Amino acid sequence: RDNLWGLSAAQAVCWQLGCGMALAAPRSRPFGAGSGPICLDDGWCSGSETSLGQCHHLGLSVRNCGHHEDTRAICTGS
């Protein structure tokens, strides 16, 4: 969810996907809105996690948000 999203969480995503370092964690919607189930909400990462599953969160599929709060990660790799 965007209110807890930051560069530490974006870094966890980039590492999990094997895409290098995080460059940005934009709150704007440069890639459009998501669709489908929302699996994680209110996640918080310290910066040492190598995947989003290691970050603190409410639990899988526990959410209080919609796709208007989808977050993004821009990584150095592809």
C-alpha positions in Angstrom: 0.0 0.0 0.0 1.4 3.4 -0.9 1.2 4.9 2.6 4.0 2.6 3.8 5.8 2.2 0.5 9.4 3.4 0.1 12.8 2.6 -1.4 13.4 -0.2 1.1 10.3 -2.1 -0.1 11.2 -1.4 -3.7 14.7 -2.8 -3.1 13.1 -6.0 -1.8 11.0 -6.3 -5.0 14.1 -5.6 -7.2 16.2 -8.2 -5.4 13.3 -10.8 -5.4 12.9 -10.4 -9.2 16.7 -10.4 -9.8 16.6 -6.9 -11.3 19.4 -5.2 -9.5 19.1 -2.2 -7.2 16.1 -0.1 -6.7 16.3 3.3 -8.3 12.9 4.6 -7.2 9.7 3.8 -5.5 7.2 6.1 -7.2 3.8 6.6 -5.7 2.4 8.0 -8.9 0.9 5.6 -11.4 3.4 5.8 -14.4 2.5 2.2 -15.5 -1.3 2.3 -15.0 -3.4 0.6 -12.4 -3.1 -3.0 -11.5 -5.8 -5.7 -11.6 -6.5 -9.0 -10.0 -6.2 -10.1 -6.3 -4.2 -7.9 -3.9 -1.9 -10.2 -1.9 0.0 -7.8 0.4 -1.0 -4.6 2.1 0.5 -2.3 4.7 4.0 -3.8 4.2 7.0 -2.4 5.8 10.6 -3.3 4.9 13.8 -2.4 6.8 16.0 -2.6 3.8 17.8 -5.9 4.4 15.0 -8.2 3.0 15.6 -10.0 -0.2 11.9 -10.5 -1.0 8.6 -8.9 -0.1 7.7 -12.0 1.9 10.4 -11.2 4.4 8.9 -7.7 5.1 6.4 -7.1 7.8 2.8 -7.1 6.6 -0.8 -7.8 7.8 -0.8 -11.3 6.3 -1.4 -12.7 2.8 -4.6 -11.4 1.3 -5.4 -9.3 4.4 -6.0 -5.8 3.0 -7.8 -2.5 3.4 -7.0 -1.0 0.0 -7.8 -1.0 -3.7 -5.8 -0.8 -6.9 -5.8 3.0 -6.7 -3.1 2.5 -4.0 -0.9 0.1 -6.1 2.8 0.8 -5.7 5.8 0.5 -8.1 9.5 -0.3 -8.1 12.0 0.9 -10.7 15.1 -1.2 -10.8 18.5 -0.9 -12.4 18.2 -4.2 -14.3 15.6 -5.7 -16.6 
